[in-house]
Amino acid sequence: MRTASRVLVVGWLLAALVVLGTNGRLPTYLAWTLPSSALLLGARALVRQQLAPSRYNRPPLPERHRVADDLRRPLADVIAAAGREATAGQQ
């Protein structure tokens, strides 16, 4: 159903452009719609970027990730940290 609706909308839009072109009003239409569309898309992108959560406000990594990221730590420490987290989650 979505594809059929999209095809119908695109068909109507193309028909409207053809009618505007035959009446000689297509350049005026494009002169108004293209800049306004670009302005609207730019404003939307700016609002979305401003409302996005900050990358600096992320929760801290779990202990098992911090231990695993430290390459100087032995593998036994990494396994022990993962085991502690697994047993803490079951309680």
C-alpha positions in Angstrom: 0.0 0.0 0.0 2.9 2.4 0.7 4.4 2.0 -2.7 1.0 2.6 -4.4 0.5 5.8 -2.4 3.9 7.1 -3.2 3.5 6.4 -6.9 0.2 8.2 -6.8 1.6 11.3 -5.0 4.6 11.4 -7.3 2.3 11.1 -10.3 0.2 14.0 -9.1 3.3 16.1 -8.5 4.6 15.4 -12.0 1.3 16.3 -13.5 1.2 19.6 -11.6 4.7 20.4 -12.9 3.7 19.6 -16.4 0.6 22.0 -16.1 2.8 24.7 -14.6 5.3 24.2 -17.4 2.6 24.5 -20.1 1.3 27.7 -18.5 4.8 29.2 -18.3 4.7 29.5 -14.5 7.3 26.7 -13.8 10.3 29.0 -13.5 8.5 31.3 -11.0 7.4 28.2 -9.0 10.9 26.8 -8.9 12.4 30.2 -8.0 10.2 30.3 -4.9 10.2 26.6 -3.9 13.8 25.7 -4.2 15.3 28.4 -1.9 12.4 28.0 0.6 12.9 24.2 0.7 16.7 24.6 1.2 16.0 27.0 4.0 13.5 24.7 5.6 15.8 21.7 5.4 18.7 23.7 6.8 16.7 24.9 9.8 15.5 21.4 10.4 19.0 20.0 10.4 20.2 22.8 12.8 17.3 22.0 15.2 18.0 18.3 15.1 21.7 18.9 15.7 21.0 21.2 18.7 18.5 18.7 20.2 20.8 15.7 19.9 22.2 14.4 23.2 25.8 15.5 24.0 28.5 12.9 23.4 30.1 14.1 26.6 27.1 13.2 28.8 27.3 9.5 28.2 27.2 7.1 31.2 30.5 5.7 32.3 31.7 2.4 31.0 31.2 -0.6 33.1 34.1 -2.0 35.1 34.6 -5.0 32.8 35.0 -2.6 29.8 37.5 -0.4 31.6 39.5 -3.5 32.7 39.3 -5.0 29.2 40.5 -1.8 27.5 43.6 -1.6 29.7 46.0 -3.9 27.8 48.5 -4.0 30.6 46.0 -6.0 32.8 46.2 -9.8 32.6 43.4 -11.8 31.1 42.5 -13.2 34.5 41.6 -9.7 35.8 39.3 -9.2 32.8 37.6 -12.5 33.4 37.2 -11.8 37.1 35.7 -8.3 36.5 33.2 -9.9 34.0 32.4 -12.6 36.6 31.8 -10.0 39.3 29.4 -8.1 37.1 27.6 -11.2 36.1 27.0 -12.4 39.7 26.0 -8.9 40.8 23.4 -8.8 38.0 21.8 -12.1 39.2 21.2 -10.8 42.8 
